[in-house]
């Protein structure tokens, strides 16, 4: 009875919110052909032909077939039940969400209740996967139904929901789940706190991130390098580089070693403050420590140098990128090349041009002589 009540609420929720298919790409090619063929067999009740195709059902195809026949809840449920026997791996949590939507929209609560109970009893609920797909509202409903059916949500369940809400920058909802897990006596772990700290840092609220960290320490939960990286990144996003540097010193006390993410966060902070030289020093320290910068780190550095019109600095970063078999986008390469020409660094401009040619990075329509011609004309006007 309780579950039916919750399913009625689930139905009301469904009428007011988009169902999962809004995030599913349209079928193409063989997938589209398969969906159309199966649809034809279904509406003609040709189950013998459908059974022969059972091994070719995939979660993607099943989802689209259900969506195609969703107005016929009887046929939808018949297909769903058939696949439970013929091809159970084609029924994912997303598929379950779609069939639940179809049934509850038609007020078929007993059928929906049966599916929920089977799903819960199987303990195959992939809430992390559901949350990662952005299906948070449905994941939350399923978490509530778990408790009503004697399966108490554990720390993994709560962490998955918190991660999902943080990913969507819904920190108020993430904090609500965090409070709920404590009320239910589910102890937050390092992953829980790290997720919240990172979530607050990403939205530029280092103050709240700091409060979560303080609670973490009070409760005796061990912080790791991910904890400090999240705190450092949050501070750097707000330009609080001195506080971030202080936290780096704390790493030694905790016997933690800065990694590539630590350096990348610090570099981002200096780039945000237009301290390109300091950012480049941090990059050099990063390399000396054995950490490997990624393309995002290089892009931050080149962008900072270009904004400061330090094209020689940007050139040096590009050379390091080339040495690591990475390349910047064509617009940035052209901007740095033009900048070098305009500030009289012709030798560096020519070297960059040769590197671009050697790596087949010359953009279409590029004219290496044009900047030099422009300079010559400018000089002629100045001294002529």
Secondary structure as UniProt FT lines:
FT   HELIX           2..16
FT   HELIX           20..23
FT   HELIX           29..43
FT   TURN            44..45
FT   HELIX           47..52
FT   HELIX           54..56
FT   HELIX           59..68
FT   TURN            69..71
FT   HELIX           73..86
FT   HELIX           88..90
FT   HELIX           93..105
FT   TURN            106..107
FT   HELIX           109..122
FT   HELIX           127..132
FT   TURN            133..134
FT   HELIX           136..148
FT   TURN            149..150
FT   HELIX           155..167
FT   TURN            168..169
FT   HELIX           171..183
FT   TURN            184..185
FT   HELIX           190..202
FT   TURN            203..204
FT   HELIX           206..218
FT   TURN            219..220
FT   HELIX           225..237
FT   TURN            238..239
FT   HELIX           241..253
FT   TURN            254..255
FT   HELIX           260..272
FT   TURN            273..274
FT   HELIX           276..288
FT   TURN            289..290
FT   HELIX           295..307
FT   TURN            308..309
FT   HELIX           311..323
FT   TURN            324..325
FT   HELIX           330..342
FT   TURN            343..344
FT   HELIX           346..358
FT   TURN            359..360
FT   TURN            364..365
FT   HELIX           368..383
//
